[in-house]
Amino acid sequence: MNTLLKLKKVNLKYQTGKKNISVLKDINLITKKKESISIVGESGSGKTSLIMLIGGLERATSGKIFFQNQEITKLSEDSISEIRKKNIGIIFQSFYLIPNYTAVENVALTLELNKFKNPEKEAKMLLERFGLKHRFNNLPGQLSGGEQQRVAIARAIAMKPELILADEPTGNLDTENSIMISEILFKYIKEEGSSLIMVTHDQKLANKAKRKIKIKDGKIK
């Protein structure tokens, strides 16, 4: 089977007071291994919520989500966390780097949590691959926005995940850094054979993906 991810009639609702707000409605989606997909739509359409569900950071109200033929909607939080640690890399618009850790330490921490041998050596290799050899020992506050996002990407892909989820990965960056980050992402998935699902407002970035999906009012159009 070439299927990596499958969503069947997935719904997400929030309750605020006595009101039920439908964020995602009957989402059906199948993605293949080594596929790149961009998700576009207006603010509030449900794009980020979809990424959060796929990454196991949110629970679907109803429906089923399968990752590598395993139904993750039935799993405990700990089991989902184990899958995410080893097989899913998540890149956010905000970098979420640990402020008192150096670039190397931020990336190495993921590897240490997964009991990786020589985490610091592997972290340095990744950062060097992304043009950050001169920034190994810098704290996040000493890095530019583009550099921080490159560290965040290195951290997300440290375990060579099958699936990379990116939520507005260039949203906080200027044009020059946006282009650099998009090139890094697409070069990486081509070289390593990872799948990419990316939320973006940037149409040029969205068009780089093999498939583009539009969400409107919580539904895939």
N, CA and C of each residue as an Amber inpcrd file, in Angstrom:
protein
   663
   0.8440000  -1.1990000   0.0000000   0.0000000   0.0000000   0.0000000
   0.8810000   1.2520000   0.0000000   0.5130000   2.2090000  -0.8580000
   1.2590000   3.4520000  -0.9580000   0.6240000   4.5680000  -0.1410000
  -0.4750000   4.2570000   0.5700000  -1.1730000   5.2710000   1.3490000
  -0.4510000   5.5370000   2.6640000  -0.2240000   6.8130000   2.9590000
   0.4190000   7.1900000   4.2170000  -0.6170000   7.6440000   5.2450000
  -1.5780000   8.4220000   4.7820000  -2.5400000   9.0480000   5.6830000
  -3.9350000   8.9770000   5.0740000  -4.9210000   8.6980000   5.9270000
  -6.3010000   8.6240000   5.4440000  -7.2390000   9.2080000   6.4870000
  -8.0740000  10.1470000   6.0570000  -9.0950000  10.7290000   6.9160000
 -10.4660000  10.3650000   6.3580000 -11.3260000   9.8280000   7.2040000
 -12.6650000   9.4170000   6.7780000 -13.7350000  10.1430000   7.5980000
 -14.4750000  10.9990000   6.9170000 -15.6040000  11.7290000   7.5390000
 -15.2230000  12.3450000   8.8850000 -14.1290000  13.0900000   8.8790000
 -13.6160000  13.6880000  10.1050000 -14.3110000  15.0210000  10.3860000
 -14.8000000  15.1480000  11.5990000 -15.4380000  16.3850000  12.0480000
 -14.7490000  16.8960000  13.3040000 -14.7110000  18.2240000  13.4180000
 -14.1780000  18.8470000  14.6280000 -15.1320000  19.9580000  15.0510000
 -15.5990000  19.8530000  16.2910000 -16.5160000  20.8600000  16.8320000
 -15.9900000  21.3600000  18.1710000 -16.2260000  22.6400000  18.4220000
 -15.9130000  23.2250000  19.7200000 -17.2070000  23.7000000  20.3600000
 -17.2760000  23.5930000  21.6660000 -18.4410000  24.1140000  22.3700000
 -18.0600000  25.3730000  23.1210000 -18.7450000  26.4720000  22.8130000
 -18.5390000  27.7110000  23.5350000 -19.8780000  28.1040000  24.1480000
 -19.9610000  27.9520000  25.4660000 -21.2430000  28.1710000  26.1320000
 -22.2320000  27.1120000  25.6900000 -23.3480000  27.5550000  25.1490000
 -24.3610000  26.6130000  24.6640000 -24.2560000  26.3740000  23.1600000
 -23.2850000  27.0090000  22.5320000 -23.1440000  26.9090000  21.0790000
 -22.1290000  25.8450000  20.6850000 -22.4430000  25.0990000  19.6300000
 -21.4950000  24.1850000  19.0010000 -20.9710000  24.8400000  17.7270000
 -19.6730000  24.9920000  17.6450000 -19.0740000  25.5870000  16.4410000
 -18.3950000  24.4840000  15.6420000 -18.8280000  24.2930000  14.4080000
 -18.2270000  23.2890000  13.5220000 -17.0180000  23.8890000  12.8220000
 -15.8480000  23.3550000  13.1340000 -14.6070000  23.8680000  12.5430000
 -14.2720000  23.0950000  11.2710000 -14.3870000  21.7620000  11.3200000
 -14.1530000  20.9070000  10.1480000 -15.3630000  19.9940000   9.9580000
 -15.7640000  19.8220000   8.6950000 -17.0060000  19.1020000   8.4040000
 -16.7680000  18.0020000   7.3750000 -16.9370000  16.7590000   7.8080000
 -16.8670000  15.5930000   6.9170000 -15.6460000  15.6170000   5.9920000
 -14.4810000  15.7390000   6.6010000 -13.2390000  15.7870000   5.8250000
 -12.8350000  14.3760000   5.4000000 -12.6810000  14.1920000   4.0940000
 -12.1380000  12.9550000   3.5210000 -10.8530000  13.3020000   2.7770000
  -9.7900000  12.6160000   3.1250000  -8.5020000  12.9300000   2.5050000
  -7.6090000  11.7000000   2.5270000  -6.9760000  11.4280000   1.4020000
  -5.9850000  10.3490000   1.3180000  -4.6960000  10.9430000   0.7720000
  -3.5870000  10.6950000   1.4560000  -2.2890000  11.1420000   0.9480000
  -1.3800000   9.9290000   0.7730000  -0.5370000  10.0280000  -0.2280000
   0.3930000   8.9410000  -0.5350000   1.7680000   9.2260000   0.0480000
   2.5550000   8.1960000   0.1330000   3.9450000   8.3750000   0.5480000
   4.6760000   9.2200000  -0.5020000   5.5850000  10.0630000  -0.0390000
   6.4110000  10.9330000  -0.8830000   5.5960000  11.9830000  -1.6350000
   4.4100000  12.3060000  -1.1060000   3.5590000  13.2980000  -1.7580000
   3.6790000  14.6410000  -1.0420000   3.5970000  15.7230000  -1.8070000
   3.5730000  17.0590000  -1.2140000   2.2180000  17.7030000  -1.4940000
   1.6170000  18.2200000  -0.4450000   0.2800000  18.8030000  -0.5270000
   0.2890000  20.1670000   0.1570000  -0.3010000  21.1560000  -0.5020000
  -0.5010000  22.4470000   0.1480000  -1.9820000  22.6170000   0.4470000
  -2.2670000  23.2460000   1.5710000  -3.6410000  23.5160000   1.9860000
  -3.8210000  25.0270000   2.0470000  -4.7680000  25.5220000   1.2670000
  -4.9970000  26.9690000   1.2140000  -6.4440000  27.2710000   1.6130000
  -6.7000000  28.5210000   1.9350000  -8.0410000  28.9500000   2.3330000
  -7.9490000  30.1940000   3.1820000  -9.0690000  30.8360000   3.3620000
  -9.0940000  32.0660000   4.1480000  -8.8140000  31.7820000   5.6220000
  -8.4420000  32.8240000   6.3530000  -8.2480000  32.6920000   7.7990000
  -9.5480000  32.2210000   8.4440000  -9.4380000  31.2510000   9.3450000
 -10.6180000  30.7340000  10.0190000 -11.3390000  29.6380000   9.2640000
 -10.7700000  29.1990000   8.1350000 -11.4450000  28.1700000   7.3260000
 -11.2390000  26.7610000   7.8740000 -10.2530000  26.5900000   8.7760000
 -10.0120000  25.2730000   9.3700000  -8.6970000  24.6360000   8.9800000
  -7.8370000  25.3760000   8.2830000  -6.5750000  24.8130000   7.7780000
  -5.6710000  24.3250000   8.9180000  -5.4190000  25.2070000   9.8810000
  -4.5330000  24.8520000  10.9950000  -5.1370000  23.7360000  11.8380000
  -6.4620000  23.7660000  12.0160000  -7.1270000  22.7050000  12.7850000
  -6.9050000  21.3440000  12.1340000  -6.9070000  21.3130000  10.8050000
  -6.6710000  20.0570000  10.0880000  -5.2560000  19.5390000  10.3560000
  -4.2770000  20.4350000  10.3240000  -2.8930000  20.0630000  10.6360000
  -2.7920000  19.5220000  12.0650000  -3.4810000  20.1810000  12.9930000
  -3.4360000  19.7570000  14.3990000  -4.0520000  18.3730000  14.5830000
  -5.1180000  18.0760000  13.8570000  -5.7420000  16.7490000  13.9300000
  -4.8090000  15.6780000  13.3840000  -4.2200000  15.9500000  12.2240000
  -3.3240000  14.9770000  11.5900000  -2.1210000  14.6850000  12.4890000
  -1.6240000  15.7320000  13.1580000  -0.4680000  15.5600000  14.0370000
  -0.8100000  15.0120000  15.4070000  -2.1040000  14.7540000  15.6480000
  -2.5110000  14.2080000  16.9390000  -2.4820000  15.2140000  18.0680000
  -2.4450000  16.5110000  17.7250000  -2.4410000  17.5540000  18.7460000
  -3.8560000  17.9880000  19.1030000  -4.8140000  17.5650000  18.2960000
  -6.2430000  17.7690000  18.5630000  -6.9440000  16.4290000  18.3750000
  -8.0750000  16.2760000  19.0360000  -8.8860000  15.0620000  18.8950000
 -10.0880000  15.3610000  18.0050000 -10.3440000  14.5090000  17.0230000
 -11.5250000  14.6730000  16.1830000 -12.7860000  14.4240000  17.0060000
 -13.8290000  15.1950000  16.7280000 -15.1160000  14.9770000  17.3910000
 -15.7390000  13.6810000  16.8940000 -15.5950000  13.4200000  15.6040000
 -16.0570000  12.1560000  15.0170000 -15.2590000  11.8790000  13.7530000
 -15.3770000  10.6470000  13.2440000 -14.6160000  10.2500000  12.0680000
 -13.3600000   9.4830000  12.4470000 -12.6230000   9.0680000  11.4400000
 -11.4370000   8.2510000  11.6670000 -10.2210000   8.8180000  10.9330000
  -9.0680000   8.7340000  11.5960000  -7.7990000   9.1320000  10.9810000
  -6.8460000   7.9480000  11.0630000  -6.3150000   7.5540000   9.9190000
  -5.3550000   6.4520000   9.8480000  -3.9960000   6.9930000   9.4200000
  -2.9530000   6.5840000  10.1360000  -1.5780000   6.9150000   9.7500000
  -0.8170000   5.6070000   9.6200000  -0.2570000   5.3600000   8.4440000
   0.4240000   4.0880000   8.1540000  -0.4900000   2.9000000   8.5030000
  -1.7540000   3.0340000   8.0860000  -2.7810000   1.9890000   8.2580000
  -3.1720000   1.7260000   9.7140000  -2.7300000   2.5780000  10.6240000
  -3.1180000   2.4420000  12.0280000  -4.0830000   3.5700000  12.3850000
  -5.2070000   3.2110000  12.9980000  -6.1920000   4.2350000  13.3520000
  -5.7370000   4.9760000  14.6030000  -5.2780000   6.2140000  14.3990000
  -4.7410000   6.9710000  15.5350000  -5.8510000   7.6140000  16.3750000
  -7.0630000   7.7010000  15.8200000  -8.1750000   8.2780000  16.5850000
  -8.5670000   7.3950000  17.7670000  -8.1310000   6.1350000  17.7690000
  -8.4540000   5.2180000  18.8680000  -7.3560000   5.1630000  19.9280000
  -6.2210000   5.7650000  19.6410000  -5.0640000   5.6040000  20.5080000
  -5.0770000   6.5610000  21.6970000  -4.3300000   6.1940000  22.7360000
  -4.1590000   7.0630000  23.9010000  -3.2280000   8.2220000  23.5400000
  -3.2210000   9.2480000  24.3780000  -2.3400000  10.4010000  24.1450000
  -0.8740000   9.9620000  24.0940000  -0.4900000   9.0410000  24.9830000
   0.9060000   8.5730000  25.0190000   1.2790000   7.8440000  23.7340000
   0.3650000   7.0140000  23.2250000   0.6400000   6.2650000  21.9910000
   0.7560000   7.2000000  20.7920000  -0.1190000   8.1970000  20.7440000
  -0.0530000   9.1790000  19.6610000   1.2510000   9.9680000  19.7440000
   1.6410000  10.3070000  20.9640000   2.8860000  11.0490000  21.1720000
   4.0950000  10.2540000  20.6730000   4.0910000   8.9410000  20.8830000
   5.1880000   8.0890000  20.4150000   5.2590000   8.0780000  18.8850000
   4.1000000   7.9960000  18.2360000   4.0590000   8.0370000  16.7680000
   4.5900000   9.3720000  16.2720000   4.1440000  10.4410000  16.9190000
   4.5490000  11.7810000  16.5020000   6.0560000  11.9760000  16.6770000
   6.5930000  11.5010000  17.7850000   8.0280000  11.6840000  18.0620000
   8.9040000  11.0560000  16.9860000   8.4620000   9.8930000  16.4860000
   9.3070000   9.1370000  15.5580000   8.9590000   9.3400000  14.0790000
   7.6990000   9.6490000  13.7930000   7.2590000   9.6050000  12.3930000
   6.6660000  10.8870000  11.8230000   6.3970000  11.8690000  12.6890000
   5.7760000  13.1050000  12.2120000   6.5720000  14.3080000  12.7030000
   7.0480000  15.1230000  11.7830000   7.7460000  16.3610000  12.1320000
   6.8140000  17.5410000  11.9150000   6.7380000  18.4350000  12.8960000
   5.8150000  19.5670000  12.8050000   6.5930000  20.8840000  12.8370000
   6.3030000  21.7310000  11.8500000   6.9310000  23.0550000  11.7470000
   5.8270000  24.0940000  11.8970000   6.0010000  24.9970000  12.8550000
   4.9870000  26.0190000  13.1270000   5.4210000  27.3720000  12.5620000
   4.4460000  28.2830000  12.4680000   4.7530000  29.6430000  12.0440000
   5.6590000  30.3210000  13.0760000   5.3100000  30.1640000  14.3620000
   6.1840000  30.6150000  15.4460000   7.1980000  29.4950000  15.6870000
   8.4180000  29.8600000  15.9690000   9.4960000  28.8700000  15.9240000
   9.5150000  27.9370000  17.1420000   9.0590000  28.4120000  18.2970000
   8.9860000  27.6020000  19.5210000  10.3220000  26.9490000  19.8890000
  11.4080000  27.7080000  19.7160000  12.7080000  27.2160000  20.1610000
  12.8590000  27.4930000  21.6570000  13.6210000  26.6540000  22.3350000
  13.8620000  26.8600000  23.7660000  14.8690000  28.0020000  23.8990000
  14.4810000  29.1160000  24.5280000  15.3050000  30.3320000  24.4780000
  16.6800000  30.2310000  25.1120000  16.8370000  29.3840000  26.1210000
  18.1430000  29.2790000  26.7880000  18.9570000  28.0800000  26.2980000
  18.5430000  27.4880000  25.1700000  19.2970000  26.4190000  24.5140000
  19.9240000  26.9700000  23.2370000  21.1400000  26.5430000  22.9440000
  21.7710000  26.9350000  21.6820000  21.0730000  26.2330000  20.5130000
  21.4380000  26.6380000  19.3010000  20.8660000  26.0070000  18.1010000
  21.0980000  24.4950000  18.1300000  22.3270000  24.0910000  18.4510000
  22.6590000  22.6630000  18.5110000  21.8300000  21.9610000  19.5810000
  21.7160000  22.5700000  20.7430000  20.9760000  21.9600000  21.8540000
  19.4900000  21.8180000  21.5330000  18.9120000  22.8080000  20.8270000
  17.5020000  22.7260000  20.4480000  17.2360000  21.5340000  19.5430000
  18.1320000  21.2930000  18.6040000  17.9560000  20.1680000  17.6700000
  18.3080000  18.8440000  18.3490000  19.3820000  18.8590000  19.1410000
  19.8420000  17.6260000  19.7990000  18.8260000  17.0910000  20.8020000
  18.0230000  17.9830000  21.3930000  17.0630000  17.5540000  22.4080000
  16.0770000  16.5240000  21.8480000  15.5950000  16.7580000  20.6400000
  14.6820000  15.8020000  19.9940000  15.3350000  14.4340000  19.8610000
  16.5850000  14.4290000  19.4750000  17.3210000  13.1740000  19.2950000
  17.5770000  12.4860000  20.6390000  17.8750000  13.2810000  21.6560000
  18.0960000  12.7180000  22.9950000  16.8280000  12.0490000  23.5180000
  15.6710000  12.6950000  23.3080000  14.3930000  12.1380000  23.7680000
  14.0870000  10.8040000  23.0930000  14.6200000  10.6210000  21.9010000
  14.4220000   9.3750000  21.1670000  15.6010000   8.4150000  21.3300000
  16.4420000   8.7130000  22.3540000  17.5820000   7.8430000  22.6950000
  18.5160000   7.6100000  21.5010000  18.7540000   8.6650000  20.7620000
  19.6230000   8.6080000  19.5860000  21.0830000   8.6490000  20.0240000
  21.9200000   7.8490000  19.3690000  23.3550000   7.8760000  19.6720000
  23.9740000   9.1350000  19.0670000  24.8710000   9.7740000  19.7910000
  25.5680000  10.9820000  19.3370000  24.6110000  12.0760000  18.8550000
  23.6480000  12.5080000  19.6980000  22.6770000  13.5110000  19.2660000
  23.2970000  14.8420000  18.8510000  24.3500000  15.2490000  19.5600000
  24.9740000  16.5350000  19.2360000  25.6520000  16.4850000  17.8670000
  26.3070000  15.3810000  17.5700000  26.9630000  15.2280000  16.2720000
  25.9410000  15.2730000  15.1310000  24.8090000  14.5770000  15.3220000
  23.7600000  14.5510000  14.3090000  23.1290000  15.9340000  14.1510000
  22.9290000  16.6260000  15.2660000  22.3530000  17.9770000  15.2260000
  23.2490000  18.9260000  14.4440000  24.5520000  18.8210000  14.6640000
  25.5010000  19.6790000  13.9370000  25.4730000  19.3810000  12.4420000
  25.3610000  18.1200000  12.0760000  25.3050000  17.7500000  10.6580000
  24.0690000  18.3470000   9.9830000  22.9350000  18.3060000  10.6950000
  21.7010000  18.8650000  10.1580000  21.7990000  20.3780000   9.9880000
  22.2870000  21.0420000  11.0150000  22.4070000  22.5000000  10.9580000
  23.3910000  22.9400000   9.8830000  24.4630000  22.1750000   9.7190000
  25.4320000  22.4800000   8.6560000  24.7840000  22.3070000   7.2810000
  23.9460000  21.3000000   7.1570000  23.2210000  21.0460000   5.9060000
  22.3400000  22.2380000   5.5300000  21.8330000  22.9410000   6.5520000
  20.9590000  24.0900000   6.3210000  21.6990000  25.4220000   6.4160000
  23.0250000  25.3690000   6.2890000  23.8240000  26.5940000   6.2260000
  23.9950000  27.3070000   7.5510000  23.9990000  26.5710000   8.6600000
  24.0740000  27.2020000   9.9750000  25.2910000  26.7530000  10.7820000
  26.3340000  26.3630000  10.1010000  27.5420000  25.9060000  10.8010000
  28.0980000  26.9990000  11.7180000  27.9520000  28.2440000  11.2790000
  28.4890000  29.3690000  12.0630000  27.5740000  29.7750000  13.2160000
  26.4510000  29.0840000  13.3800000  25.4720000  29.4440000  14.4080000
  25.2540000  28.3440000  15.4540000  26.0900000  27.3290000  15.4600000
  25.9210000  26.1990000  16.3800000  25.6460000  26.6390000  17.8190000
  26.4430000  27.5840000  18.3140000  26.4100000  27.9330000  19.7370000
  25.6180000  29.1970000  20.0530000  24.8650000  29.6970000  19.0650000
  24.0360000  30.8780000  19.2830000  22.6920000  30.5090000  19.9010000
  22.2120000  31.3480000  20.7950000  20.8720000  31.2030000  21.3480000
  19.8520000  31.7370000  20.3390000  18.5790000  31.3070000  20.4290000
  17.5630000  31.7880000  19.4810000  17.4850000  33.3030000  19.3760000
  17.6380000  33.9970000  20.4980000  17.5750000  35.4620000  20.4930000
  18.7050000  36.1160000  19.7180000  19.7460000  35.3370000  19.4170000
  20.8850000  35.8570000  18.6460000  20.7900000  35.4910000  17.1650000
  19.6700000  34.8740000  16.7680000  19.4760000  34.4370000  15.3830000
  18.4130000  35.2860000  14.6990000  18.5300000  35.4260000  13.3870000
  17.4870000  36.1020000  12.6170000  16.2660000  35.1880000  12.5140000
  15.1450000  35.7420000  12.0330000  13.9400000  34.9330000  11.8670000
  14.1550000  33.7560000  10.9430000  14.8460000  33.9880000   9.8440000
  15.1210000  32.9060000   8.8950000  15.9990000  31.8300000   9.4950000
  16.9800000  32.2500000  10.2920000  17.8650000  31.2820000  10.9530000
  17.1060000  30.4720000  11.9980000  16.2340000  31.1510000  12.7460000
  15.4420000  30.4250000  13.7410000  14.5370000  29.3840000  13.0810000
  13.9540000  29.7340000  11.9420000  13.0800000  28.7700000  11.2650000
  13.8840000  27.5990000  10.7120000  15.1090000  27.8510000  10.2820000
  15.9600000  26.7400000   9.8150000  16.3080000  25.7980000  10.9640000
  16.5450000  26.3590000  12.1480000  16.7850000  25.5210000  13.3320000
  15.5250000  24.7100000  13.6500000  14.3640000  25.3740000  13.5580000
  13.0930000  24.6920000  13.8410000  12.8380000  23.5560000  12.8460000
  13.1980000  23.7690000  11.5930000  13.0380000  22.7180000  10.5840000
  13.9940000  21.5600000  10.8830000  15.2360000  21.8900000  11.2160000
  16.2110000  20.8450000  11.5570000  15.7070000  20.0030000  12.7300000
  15.1180000  20.6540000  13.7150000  14.5650000  19.9400000  14.8680000
  13.4090000  19.0370000  14.4360000  12.5370000  19.5590000  13.5530000
  11.3520000  18.8030000  13.1200000  11.7060000  17.5730000  12.3030000
  12.8080000  17.6470000  11.5440000  13.1500000  16.5220000  10.6530000
  14.2910000  15.6650000  11.1990000  14.6890000  15.9350000  12.4480000
  15.8440000  15.2370000  13.0290000  15.6980000  13.7220000  13.0010000
  14.4740000  13.2190000  13.1850000  14.2440000  11.7740000  13.2100000
  13.8760000  11.2120000  11.8290000  14.0650000  12.0250000  10.7950000
  13.7290000  11.6350000   9.4180000  12.2830000  11.1130000   9.3320000
  11.3180000  11.9640000   9.6960000   9.9230000  11.5280000   9.7430000
   9.3650000  11.2000000   8.3680000   8.3980000  10.2970000   8.3500000
   7.7010000   9.9710000   7.0920000   6.8520000  11.1440000   6.6340000
   6.3320000  11.9050000   7.6010000   5.4250000  13.0020000   7.2860000
   5.8890000  14.2840000   7.9720000   5.9460000  15.3630000   7.1850000
   6.2450000  16.6890000   7.7270000   4.9870000  17.5350000   7.6050000
   4.5610000  18.1100000   8.7180000   3.4260000  19.0240000   8.7420000
   3.9700000  20.4340000   8.9510000   3.5980000  21.3500000   8.0880000
   4.0900000  22.7220000   8.1840000   2.9180000  23.6900000   8.1970000
   2.8030000  24.4600000   9.2650000   1.7230000  25.4330000   9.4110000
   2.2760000  26.8380000   9.1910000   2.0510000  27.3830000   8.0040000
   2.5560000  28.7070000   7.6270000   4.0600000  28.8270000   7.9290000
   4.8820000  27.9460000   7.3480000   6.3110000  27.9360000   7.6950000
   7.0630000  29.2130000   7.3200000   6.4840000  30.0080000   6.4000000
   7.1480000  31.2630000   6.0090000   6.3400000  32.4810000   6.4620000
   5.3240000  32.2580000   7.2990000   4.4040000  33.3300000   7.6690000
   5.0380000  34.5040000   8.3900000   6.1180000  34.2550000   9.1360000
   6.7650000  35.3370000   9.8980000   8.0500000  35.8380000   9.2340000
   8.2490000  35.4860000   7.9610000   9.5260000  35.7870000   7.3120000
   9.3710000  36.7660000   6.1520000  10.4660000  37.4690000   5.8530000
  10.4600000  38.3540000   4.6840000  10.5960000  37.5150000   3.4190000
  10.5140000  38.1660000   2.2600000  10.4940000  37.4570000   0.9760000
  11.7450000  36.6190000   0.7610000  12.9060000  37.1910000   1.0530000
  14.1730000  36.4760000   0.8370000  14.2410000  35.2060000   1.6710000
  13.8910000  35.3190000   2.9450000  13.9330000  34.1420000   3.8240000
  12.8280000  33.1420000   3.4920000  11.6800000  33.6410000   3.0440000
  10.5870000  32.7520000   2.6320000  11.0220000  31.8510000   1.4880000
  11.7000000  32.4450000   0.5150000  12.1920000  31.6750000  -0.6380000
  13.2080000  30.6260000  -0.1730000  14.1160000  31.0360000   0.7240000
  15.1390000  30.1150000   1.2210000  14.5130000  28.9380000   1.9700000
  13.5360000  29.2260000   2.8380000  12.8920000  28.1680000   3.6270000
  12.1320000  27.2080000   2.7190000  11.4300000  27.7380000   1.7130000
  10.6810000  26.8650000   0.7970000  11.6260000  25.9730000   0.0120000
  12.7700000  26.5170000  -0.4030000  13.7630000  25.7130000  -1.1350000
  14.3200000  24.6020000  -0.2420000  14.6020000  24.9290000   1.0130000
  15.1140000  23.9330000   1.9620000  14.1090000  22.7960000   2.1470000
  12.8380000  23.1600000   2.3400000  11.7970000  22.1570000   2.5810000
  11.6390000  21.2170000   1.3930000  11.4980000  21.7900000   0.2100000
  11.2350000  20.9530000  -0.9650000  12.4650000  20.1620000  -1.4020000
  13.6400000  20.7120000  -1.1700000  14.8650000  19.9480000  -1.4500000
  14.9690000  18.7660000  -0.5000000  14.6180000  19.0040000   0.7750000
  14.7180000  17.9370000   1.7750000  13.7660000  16.7910000   1.4500000
  12.4940000  17.0820000   1.1710000  11.5400000  15.9870000   0.9420000
  11.8820000  15.2190000  -0.3430000  12.4850000  15.9170000  -1.2990000
  12.9030000  15.2290000  -2.5320000  14.0570000  14.2710000  -2.2380000
  15.0030000  14.7230000  -1.4370000  16.1850000  13.9060000  -1.1320000
  15.8680000  12.7470000  -0.1870000  14.9710000  12.9850000   0.7790000
  14.7260000  11.9920000   1.8300000  13.4580000  11.1670000   1.6110000
  12.6130000  11.5880000   0.6630000  11.4030000  10.8240000   0.3780000
  10.3080000  10.9780000   1.4190000  10.3210000  12.1010000   2.1400000
   9.2570000  12.3720000   3.1120000   8.0400000  12.9530000   2.3970000
   6.8880000  12.8410000   3.0510000   5.6810000  13.5210000   2.5730000
   5.5620000  14.8590000   3.2870000   4.9270000  15.8140000   2.6180000
   4.7630000  17.1540000   3.1830000   3.3120000  17.5900000   3.0450000
   2.7170000  18.0230000   4.1590000   1.4050000  18.6790000   4.1280000
   1.6120000  20.0580000   4.7470000   1.3170000  21.0760000   3.9570000
   1.6910000  22.4340000   4.3350000   0.5180000  23.3960000   4.1960000
   0.2500000  24.1320000   5.2670000  -0.7260000  25.2170000   5.2390000
   0.0090000  26.5010000   4.8820000  -0.5140000  27.2520000   3.9310000
   0.1450000  28.5090000   3.5620000  -0.8290000  29.4860000   2.9120000
  -0.5530000  30.7700000   3.1320000  -1.2730000  31.8370000   2.4200000
  -0.5110000  32.2390000   1.1600000   0.7330000  31.7910000   1.0680000
   1.6150000  32.1670000  -0.0420000   1.3010000  31.2880000  -1.2580000
   0.6860000  31.8620000  -2.2700000   0.2730000  31.0770000  -3.4370000
   1.4700000  30.5100000  -4.2050000   2.5770000  31.2360000  -4.2530000
   3.7690000  30.7250000  -4.9360000   4.2830000  29.4720000  -4.2300000
   4.2770000  29.5150000  -2.9180000   4.7150000  28.3570000  -2.1290000
   3.7230000  27.2050000  -2.2950000   2.4390000  27.5300000  -2.2570000
   1.3940000  26.5030000  -2.4140000   1.5170000  25.7910000  -3.7550000
   1.8550000  26.5450000  -4.7870000   1.9400000  25.9710000  -6.1400000
   3.1440000  25.0510000  -6.3230000   4.0910000  25.0690000  -5.3770000
   5.2490000  24.1760000  -5.4760000   4.8760000  22.7270000  -5.1320000
   3.7930000  22.5660000  -4.3910000   3.3570000  21.2260000  -3.9880000
   2.7340000  20.4990000  -5.1760000   2.7980000  19.1690000  -5.1370000
   2.2240000  18.3710000  -6.2280000   0.7040000  18.4930000  -6.2780000
   0.1060000  18.7120000  -5.0860000  -1.3520000  18.8030000  -5.0170000
  -1.7400000  19.9710000  -4.1260000  -2.7470000  20.7180000  -4.5440000
  -3.2200000  21.8600000  -3.7570000  -4.6750000  21.6250000  -3.3670000
  -4.9580000  21.7680000  -2.0800000  -6.3030000  21.5450000  -1.5510000
  -6.8200000  22.8530000  -0.9720000  -8.0550000  23.1930000  -1.3020000
  -8.6480000  24.4060000  -0.7560000  -9.7010000  24.0420000   0.2820000
  -9.6340000  24.7090000   1.4310000 -10.6440000  24.5230000   2.4640000
 -11.4640000  25.8070000   2.5760000 -12.7660000  25.6440000   2.5880000
 -13.6610000  26.7820000   2.7560000 -14.7590000  26.3890000   3.7340000
 -14.9570000  27.2120000   4.7530000 -15.9850000  26.9520000   5.7650000
 -15.9060000  25.5460000   6.3410000 -14.6790000  25.0660000   6.5590000
 -14.4880000  23.7610000   7.1960000 -14.6190000  22.5680000   6.2850000
 -14.7720000  22.8090000   4.9880000 -14.9240000  21.6970000   4.0370000
 -13.8560000  21.7770000   2.9560000 -13.4330000  20.6060000   2.4880000
 -12.5080000  20.5630000   1.3560000 -13.2830000  20.7960000   0.0810000
 -12.8090000  21.7680000  -0.7050000 -13.4830000  22.0910000  -1.9750000
 -12.7280000  21.4480000  -3.1340000
